[in-house]
Structure formats: C-alpha cells, structure tokens
C-alpha cells in the first residue's frame, strides 16, 4: 500500500512538472515574432527645408498707374519684393462680403491708381493668413481667393481693398485696412519707369515693348534613385526591384511603389492609403505636403504653391511650381521637370512626383534674350489654337536637357489653360537681338517726339505696324551672338525699356 | 510522523494541481486548434467601440498566424486585361462548387484551372483566385461568366510564380489585431464586416513582374474593401 502511494505520488509530481513545462513554453502570445529587419540607417538629409510662408506669394502684381496705363511685376524682382514686403506688414480686418458687380472694375482699372496681387488659380484664405495679417469671419477664412485689389479712389482720397473669391461672384472688402493713399501712390510710383502693359482679353497683360530676360545654361546635380528609395521606404531591405515594360525601374515592397523614369531623373512614388471618410482640409494637406517634401528630398530653390481647384472624391492634388529667378520653369515635352506634384488623402501622401535633379545656384552661361512684346504677342495669342481655354499669359523658362549634366532654360511666353496645364505660346527673339520700335516684337512706332521714360505710352495705337505674329523663328540656336549680350547681368527678369 | 497520511495528503494536493494544470493546457490546446474566434475574443474596449459605432461582425475571425513571405510573379496575360473567351459548349454552373466536376468539365478548356479556387459569387459571374501556397492572390483572377445557370464565358489572368529569394518568411499579424485596428481607425458607423481572409495583394505596376505581399482582406457588406498588409499593418482601400 505504502509502495503504491509512493509510486502514485512520484507520478503526480512528474506529471505536474511536465504540464507546467508545456504550459510555460506553448502559451500563445509568448512566442515573439522576430522580424529579420535590416539595421536602420539614418539617411543623410537632402535638399533644403521650406515653410508654408515661403511657398505662397502672388504669381504677379499688376500696377495701375491711372489714365489707362498698367505695368506688371514678377516675383523676386526688386519692386515686387519691396511692395510685397510692405503689404505683408499691413493689417487687413473687417471683411465685408458683397457681389463683385457692385463696383465697375473696368472703370477702376483704367482710372484709379492701384495694384492687383494676382494668385493665379487661387489660394485658400486660411493659408494666405500665414503670409498676410488677415482677420475675418469663418466664411471668409474658408474661401479661396485669387486676387487682392488695392486702389485709391480718385474722387475721394481713400484706399479701398478688395479680396476676390475664385467663384468670380463674391468679393470681400476689408474696411479696416491700415493702408494709406500715400502707400498706394508709392507702390504705383515704382511702376513709372517699367515697360507699360496693355490689357487683352480676360485679365491678361501684354507689354508694349520687348522685355529683357536671360537664357541660362545651368548645371545640375542629381540624387540617385537609391537615395530616394532610402527616404521613402520604411524598410528598404525588403524592397524588390522590378522593371517596367518600357524599361522603367520600379522599387516596391508590395504596397509602396517607386518608379524611376527618364534615366533616373524623375521619380513617381505611389503609396495607396485608406480612405477614412473624413473631409479633406486643403490647408492641412498643404502643411502635410510641405512637411513630406522637407523629409523626402527637400526643395530646390523657390517654389510657389498652386491651388488645384478641383475636388474629385475628396482626393486632393497639390502642385508646387519651381522658379528660377523670377520665372516659373516649364518643361519641354517629353522632359519632366519644374514642379512637384502630390496627392494627399486627409493629410496622408499617396502620390509624389518630382525631379531628382537640383539646379546649381550659378548658371554656367547666361545670354540676354528679348521676349517680344506688343502686337506680336497679341497676334500669337489670337491665333493660338486653344485660345478659348487660355486663362493666363506670363513669361516662363522652358527647360530642356542640354549636354551632359546641363539644362537649358530658355525664356518664352507661356499660357496657362483652363485645366491648369502650361504651354509655350511664343519663343524669345533669337540671338539676343532687341527688336527696335516698329519691328516685330518691338515697341510701337511713335509719331511724335518720344517722351522720356516708358517705352510705349498712350495714344500711339495708330502708329503701329501691323505685323504677322509667326515671325519669331527658333530660339534654340544661339549662333549669332550679336550685340546686347554683353549687357549688365542683373538678376531681374524684367528691365526698364530703354529707348 | 505518519508517512502514510502525509503521502495521502500530498497525493491529493498534487492531484488537484494536475487537474488545474491539465485544464489550462487543454483550454490552450483548444484555443490553438480552433481556426476562428468571434466578437467575444476581442478586447472589451473594442467591443464597446463596436457597440458605439454600431459595427457588426458577420463572420468569424480566423485565428491562424502562419509565416508567409512576399511573392514575385511574372504576368503572362495582363491583370484585368485578359480577353473574354466564349465557351463553345456552355457548362452547368453548379460544377463551380465542386473542384472535381469543375476540372472535368472545364479543365481542358481553361489553362491552369487547377491553380484557381472559387473566391466570390457575384450576380453574373464567379470569381476564382489564383492560389499560391494555399492562399488566394487577390489581384489574379479567373472570372467565369454565367447566365441561366450555364457558364458561358471566361476571362483569365495568367501568371507564373517566380522562385522567392532568400528572404525569410515572417509570421503575419493576427486577424483579431487587423479587425481591432480597422474598427478603431477606419470603419464607419454601421459597417458590417462580411469576410476576413488571408491572401496576397500588391500595388500593380505597368510591368511584367509584380510583387504581392501577405495581406488580410476585409470585405464589408456594402462592398467596401480593406487590404491590410499582414506584416506591417498598413491599410489600403480600393
């Protein structure tokens, strides 16, 4: 009996030990899933960082000098910076909403001294309030505006400030803006010695005479696709490289994809995200986009935020237009360059397209090129095949790859179409030749003795030569380096028209 | 000292201990064997949130967490770009539910039919997914069109799996984690989860070679789809 008890006890002790062991080592949840991760490498920072304040600025400024005279200032020029700097320090309060038709804008444009800050396709007020001192109600803050018009009423000596909504129906007047008539007069005064512009069509301005600009050959550096891959993938170790039917390299980890196009000069990154069924907030998306770019490649020089203006299924596309000097860069098809495009869903980036090239600060070669003015541009515009879709006309730089690691930036007249795409309207006069008054692209002929100052005053329309618009030729070959190319190398795109 | 008594007491004590341990072990094993869990297995907070958002679970939650790795495959007939082939002799649509009959009736017509398994039944078509290691590839489909209970045509994505390189397999996230995350972050009020399935999914490129990663697919009653990467836990809707 005693022996039996001993055996039973021993058996029980052993069994409890075995069970304890099994319990301890087969507990679900105790097994740790170790993943063979690559050691995390902190990537070296690339590109410079940018803040939202620096990517929001007017596309151009139109100064109305009164008596039907106008001129246009482009970003990063002296007078533009001066005026915009001053406007930034002013306060705009007490916004009152009213229909745009209550004021006869045509009348004010020609009669009253004033200035227009034009934002192209518009900018959300919430973002604009990071740049200007604005205080308005919720309706105003949630709107998108495309223009600020400040003018000195000619009958009374008072300044009125209007913000135009992109719906083209609503305007907001700031009744408590601390701008004085002297301010406006001073701003307008900066335009006295600029090329004068005339208005054509809907809010487009054409200079009466040629404007000076620079054709530059700029060297560039390039990020490697591997560098970009390190930035964009959580664990670069598990990405695979496959290639496209057209030979494009694709890196993917099954979810994200990074396509490297144009011989490693352009990337397009896609990362599908989950819809959360919340409202998209554009301003938040812009902040998120800027942050994302700061961390994934950085900024190459000056960029301007371009409002997409279309909401398709709460998906938002944002674009940042790159500038070189005063002009935006547009790529020559099929070359891809000049802007960064992002698609965001509730602040999460799902698509990101950009160039891997970064332009060197100093161009290797610069030549003066005169952009034609006057009737030549107007004719080109009138005969443009998609004239009805044109919403803006502005000088730009056409980027095309030159020799090894160099890019040619040639000044052109560009148009923006309704869908936001950009196209070349007219190239610069080849060879650095400055068209004389009366020649195609030159200032109008003046019958009476020319007045000093602006090149092409008022009341000269009858003296113009009517010239065909297509005589621009090819700006590509710079074979004959004629006079004028040795002029001073100022950094501004525009210059005062000299007679 | 009465050794006999002491032994009896010890025997009794160890018997009790063994019973307790045995019960624990048995319930653990049962847990492991069970292939699915239900609402009751979610965390109480998640259940409270489900109640608050009126989210319902119309299916059980798989409890498997196998170790899987990415798939690389070559596309022979473009994904979703395959041609629609009409069948010369329509086949009774019932066969689709029994593998052997399906093989017997269409095996000679549709190439690599044995690699595909029924995934979904829609109004006019059956969707079969290409299987890889016993799990469906959600991007590679064979569609069988039917009308009047006859299969009349098919459309097929054809691929060839490439041998996977040295990359080690990793245990996937459990479906309970997937569901919990979806309920907490993604699902709208009133959503009904209809199916939770482990398979492969990837972003599709304009390329001959594609990559698919282990993915949990969650289908909602209203047609919504969520793909959650079963390794990283990132969610995609499509």
Boltz contact constraints between the chains, C-beta under 6 A:
constraints:
  - contact:
      token1: [A, 5]
      token2: [B, 7]
      max_distance: 6.0
  - contact:
      token1: [A, 8]
      token2: [B, 11]
      max_distance: 6.0
  - contact:
      token1: [A, 9]
      token2: [B, 7]
      max_distance: 6.0
  - contact:
      token1: [A, 9]
      token2: [B, 10]
      max_distance: 6.0
  - contact:
      token1: [A, 9]
      token2: [B, 11]
      max_distance: 6.0
  - contact:
      token1: [A, 12]
      token2: [B, 14]
      max_distance: 6.0
  - contact:
      token1: [A, 12]
      token2: [B, 18]
      max_distance: 6.0
  - contact:
      token1: [A, 15]
      token2: [B, 18]
      max_distance: 6.0
  - contact:
      token1: [A, 16]
      token2: [B, 14]
      max_distance: 6.0
  - contact:
      token1: [A, 16]
      token2: [B, 17]
      max_distance: 6.0
  - contact:
      token1: [A, 16]
      token2: [B, 18]
      max_distance: 6.0
  - contact:
      token1: [A, 19]
      token2: [B, 21]
      max_distance: 6.0
  - contact:
      token1: [A, 19]
      token2: [B, 25]
      max_distance: 6.0
  - contact:
      token1: [A, 22]
      token2: [B, 25]
      max_distance: 6.0
  - contact:
      token1: [A, 23]
      token2: [B, 24]
      max_distance: 6.0
  - contact:
      token1: [A, 23]
      token2: [B, 25]
      max_distance: 6.0
  - contact:
      token1: [A, 33]
      token2: [B, 171]
      max_distance: 6.0
  - contact:
      token1: [A, 35]
      token2: [B, 170]
      max_distance: 6.0
  - contact:
      token1: [A, 36]
      token2: [B, 168]
      max_distance: 6.0
  - contact:
      token1: [A, 240]
      token2: [B, 211]
      max_distance: 6.0
  - contact:
      token1: [A, 242]
      token2: [B, 207]
      max_distance: 6.0
  - contact:
      token1: [A, 242]
      token2: [B, 209]
      max_distance: 6.0
  - contact:
      token1: [A, 244]
      token2: [B, 206]
      max_distance: 6.0
  - contact:
      token1: [A, 244]
      token2: [B, 207]
      max_distance: 6.0
  - contact:
      token1: [A, 250]
      token2: [B, 205]
      max_distance: 6.0
  - contact:
      token1: [A, 250]
      token2: [B, 207]
      max_distance: 6.0
  - contact:
      token1: [A, 252]
      token2: [B, 211]
      max_distance: 6.0
  - contact:
      token1: [A, 254]
      token2: [B, 70]
      max_distance: 6.0
  - contact:
      token1: [A, 254]
      token2: [B, 202]
      max_distance: 6.0
  - contact:
      token1: [A, 254]
      token2: [B, 211]
      max_distance: 6.0
  - contact:
      token1: [A, 254]
      token2: [B, 212]
      max_distance: 6.0
  - contact:
      token1: [A, 254]
      token2: [B, 213]
      max_distance: 6.0
  - contact:
      token1: [A, 255]
      token2: [B, 229]
      max_distance: 6.0
  - contact:
      token1: [A, 255]
      token2: [B, 234]
      max_distance: 6.0
  - contact:
      token1: [A, 257]
      token2: [B, 203]
      max_distance: 6.0
  - contact:
      token1: [A, 257]
      token2: [B, 205]
      max_distance: 6.0
  - contact:
      token1: [A, 272]
      token2: [B, 236]
      max_distance: 6.0
  - contact:
      token1: [A, 274]
      token2: [B, 186]
      max_distance: 6.0
  - contact:
      token1: [A, 274]
      token2: [B, 235]
      max_distance: 6.0
  - contact:
      token1: [A, 274]
      token2: [B, 236]
      max_distance: 6.0
  - contact:
      token1: [A, 274]
      token2: [B, 237]
      max_distance: 6.0
  - contact:
      token1: [A, 275]
      token2: [B, 237]
      max_distance: 6.0
  - contact:
      token1: [A, 277]
      token2: [B, 188]
      max_distance: 6.0
